[in-house]
Amino acid sequence: MPKSFEDLEVWKAGCRLAVSVTKELNDCRIFALRDQMIRAAISIPSNIAEGSERRTAKDFRYFVHVALGSAAELRTQTYIARSTDIISREQADIWITEVKSISRMLQALASSLVLPP
């Protein structure tokens, strides 16, 4: 297990994505989708941090899977935002690529967490 969640590249990538989503959607007037996307984006690194601080592989793995769910949620919402012209196709493509990368990193992290027999 890492010394601190701040050492995890996946946490850093999640924070960068959360900041990007928050800034980009700050002026969006479709409040329900905006708020849901921001919450999902913020949830990714937040769950990584929470799981890491629990200090057991079982708890950490659980929160990594919660973060994976939030990543899937954000990806879905990004497709919807792109299709409704809330965000540009270019911005959507960037976020989708980032979320897919973060999801792969989360899968690898979950696999690396050895659970006791």
N, C-alpha and C positions, 0 to 999 in steps of 0.2 A: 504494500500500500504506500502511496506517496506520503512524504512528510507533511505536505499541505496541498490543498486543492489548488492553490495559486501556482503550483508547479506543473499542473496538468495542462498540456497543450489543448486538449478538448475544452477545458474550462475557459481558457483564454479565447479560443475561437468562438465559443458560445457567447462570451461577453461582447466580443466585437460585433457579432451578428445582432445581439440584443440592442446595442447602441445604434447600429445602422437602421434597424427596423423602427426603433423609437424616433430617431431623427427624421427618417423619410416619411413616416406617417403622422408626424406631429400636427400637421395642418389638415389632415384628412377629415372630411365632414361626415363620413359614414362611420359614426361613432361605434356601433356594435362590432363591426369587423375590425376597425382600428384597434379598439381596446382588446379584443380577443387575440389579435396577432401580436400585440405588444406583450400581453400576459404570457402567451405561449413562448415567445422569444426569450423573455426574462426567466421563464421557468426552466429552460434548459440549463444554463450555468448555475442557477439557484439550487436545483436538485442535485447537481454534481457536488456542489459545496456541502449541502446538507448531508448527503450520503457519506461523503469523505469524513465529515466531523463525527459521524456516528461511531467510527472506529472499529466496526466489525465488517468482515467481508460480506456477510449476508445482508446487512442493512445497506451497505454501500451499493451492492449489486441491485437491490430493490430500487434505490433512488436513481441509479443509472438507467434502469428500465423505465422509470417514470419520465426521465429526461428524454428517452427515445420516443415515448408517446407524445411528449410536447413537440418534439422535432417533426413527427409525422403530422401532427395537428397544424403546425406552422406551414409545412409544405403544402398541405391541402388548402389552407387559407390563402397562401400565396398564389396558387392556381386560380382561386376564385377572384382575388384582387386583380390579377392580370386580365382575366376574362371580362371583368366589369370595368376595366380601364381606370381602376383606382391607382394602380402602379403601372409603369411602363413594362413592356415585354423584356427590355434589357435589364431592368432592376429585378424583375421576377426571375429571370434566368440566373442572375448573380446569386440571389438568395437561395434558389433551389439547388444550385451547385454547392453552395456553402452548407446548407442543411444536409444534403446527401453525404458530404464529407464528414460533417460532425456525427451523423448517424453511424457511419462506418467506424469512426473513432470510438464512439460509445459502445458499439458491438464488441470491438476489440478489448476495450476496458472491462466490460462485463465478463468476457471470456477469461480474462487474466485474473479475475478475482476468485481465488480458490476457496471453495466452501468446505468447512469441516465435514468429515463423514457422519 
